[in-house]
Amino acid sequence: MKLKEGTGWKACYNEEKGVYGAEIIFRGSWDLYEISAEVFARLSPKMDGSEAERLIGTGRRLYSHTNDECGPAYNIVFDEDYAVYCQWLKKAEPVGRTWSTEMTDAAVELFESEKANRPQRRKKREQREKTK
């Protein structure tokens, strides 16, 4: 595992699986992303946290945790395989409620910001429906 880290972010390359992942932590939110090799190469521990967040945010969001003053804490698992991308994690320890699979599927279909998750969510939904 190749790891890079800066203020409010961490990124790694999972050499075994050939995938890149990253996390952003900021004021009550924690997000995990699949990132490209190009984004990983551009990340530097010396870069400003907001610049790193902008770069990482261009990737596909895998997991989201929000715990702010706007309501109770909640989690959204966009891809159950997030630990493959973010290899330093064993498993996220959810605080608060986690959105249901159906609610997450609906949000991915509705929100343009989650369009990168549509192919894998549709494939997983199709697999679930076949096993019913």
C-alpha positions as CSV (number, residue, x, y, z in Angstrom):
1,M,0.0,0.0,0.0
2,K,1.3,3.4,-1.0
3,L,-0.1,6.1,1.3
4,K,-0.2,9.9,1.1
5,E,-1.6,12.2,3.8
6,G,-2.2,15.8,4.4
7,T,-4.3,18.1,6.5
8,G,-7.9,16.7,6.5
9,W,-7.2,14.0,3.9
10,K,-5.5,10.7,3.2
11,A,-5.1,8.7,0.0
12,C,-3.7,5.3,-0.9
13,Y,-2.9,3.0,-3.8
14,N,-3.9,-0.6,-3.2
15,E,-1.2,-2.4,-5.2
16,E,-2.8,-5.8,-4.9
17,K,-6.1,-4.7,-6.4
18,G,-4.8,-1.9,-8.6
19,V,-7.2,0.7,-7.2
20,Y,-6.9,4.2,-5.5
21,G,-8.9,5.5,-2.6
22,A,-9.0,8.6,-0.5
23,E,-10.8,10.2,2.5
24,I,-11.7,13.7,3.3
25,I,-12.5,14.7,6.9
26,F,-14.0,18.1,7.6
27,R,-16.2,19.5,10.4
28,G,-18.5,16.6,11.1
29,S,-18.3,15.0,7.7
30,W,-16.2,12.0,6.6
31,D,-16.2,10.9,2.9
32,L,-14.4,8.1,1.1
33,Y,-13.7,8.2,-2.6
34,E,-12.4,6.1,-5.4
35,I,-9.8,8.3,-7.2
36,S,-7.8,8.0,-10.3
37,A,-4.1,7.4,-10.6
38,E,-3.8,11.0,-12.0
39,V,-5.4,12.4,-8.9
40,F,-3.3,10.3,-6.6
41,A,-0.1,11.5,-8.4
42,R,-1.2,15.2,-8.0
43,L,-1.8,14.9,-4.2
44,S,1.0,16.2,-2.0
45,P,1.2,16.5,1.8
46,K,2.2,20.1,1.3
47,M,-0.9,21.1,-0.7
48,D,-3.7,23.2,0.8
49,G,-6.5,21.1,2.3
50,S,-9.2,22.7,0.1
51,E,-7.1,22.0,-3.0
52,A,-6.8,18.3,-2.0
53,E,-10.5,18.2,-1.2
54,R,-11.3,19.5,-4.7
55,L,-9.1,17.0,-6.4
56,I,-10.4,14.0,-4.3
57,G,-14.0,15.2,-4.8
58,T,-13.7,14.6,-8.5
59,G,-13.7,10.8,-7.8
60,R,-16.6,8.4,-7.1
61,R,-17.9,8.7,-3.6
62,L,-17.9,5.4,-1.8
63,Y,-19.1,6.2,1.7
64,S,-20.4,9.3,3.5
65,H,-20.8,10.2,7.1
66,T,-22.4,13.4,8.3
67,N,-22.7,14.5,11.9
68,D,-23.4,18.2,12.0
69,E,-25.8,20.7,13.7
70,C,-28.4,20.3,11.0
71,G,-29.8,17.0,12.4
72,P,-28.8,13.5,13.7
73,A,-25.7,11.7,12.4
74,Y,-26.2,9.5,9.3
75,N,-24.2,7.4,6.9
76,I,-24.6,6.5,3.2
77,V,-22.8,3.5,1.9
78,F,-22.6,3.9,-1.9
79,D,-20.2,1.0,-2.4
80,E,-19.9,-1.8,0.2
81,D,-16.3,-2.4,-1.0
82,Y,-15.0,0.9,0.2
83,A,-12.3,-0.8,2.3
84,V,-10.8,-2.2,-0.9
85,Y,-10.2,1.3,-2.1
86,C,-9.3,2.8,1.3
87,Q,-7.0,0.0,2.4
88,W,-6.1,1.5,5.8
89,L,-9.7,0.9,6.9
90,K,-10.8,-2.4,8.3
91,K,-14.5,-1.3,8.5
92,A,-16.2,2.0,9.1
93,E,-17.8,2.2,12.5
94,P,-21.1,3.9,11.8
95,V,-22.4,6.6,14.2
96,G,-26.1,7.2,13.8
97,R,-28.4,5.7,11.2
98,T,-27.3,4.3,7.9
99,W,-29.5,4.9,4.8
100,S,-31.2,1.8,3.5
101,T,-30.1,0.2,0.3
102,E,-33.3,1.3,-1.4
103,M,-32.9,4.9,-0.3
104,T,-29.3,5.0,-1.4
105,D,-30.3,3.6,-4.8
106,A,-33.0,6.3,-5.2
107,A,-30.5,9.0,-4.2
108,V,-27.9,7.8,-6.7
109,E,-30.6,7.8,-9.5
110,L,-31.9,11.2,-8.5
111,F,-28.8,13.3,-7.8
112,E,-26.4,14.2,-10.6
113,S,-23.6,14.4,-8.1
114,E,-23.8,10.7,-7.6
115,K,-24.0,9.6,-11.3
116,A,-20.6,7.9,-11.1
117,N,-22.2,5.4,-8.7
118,R,-25.1,4.5,-11.0
119,P,-23.5,1.6,-13.0
120,Q,-22.3,-0.3,-9.9
121,R,-25.5,0.4,-7.9
122,R,-27.6,-0.8,-10.9
123,K,-25.6,-4.0,-11.2
124,K,-25.8,-4.7,-7.5
125,R,-29.6,-4.0,-7.5
126,E,-30.0,-6.4,-10.5
127,Q,-28.1,-9.1,-8.6
128,R,-30.3,-8.6,-5.4
129,E,-33.4,-8.9,-7.5
130,K,-32.3,-12.1,-9.1
131,T,-31.7,-13.7,-5.7
132,K,-35.2,-12.8,-4.4
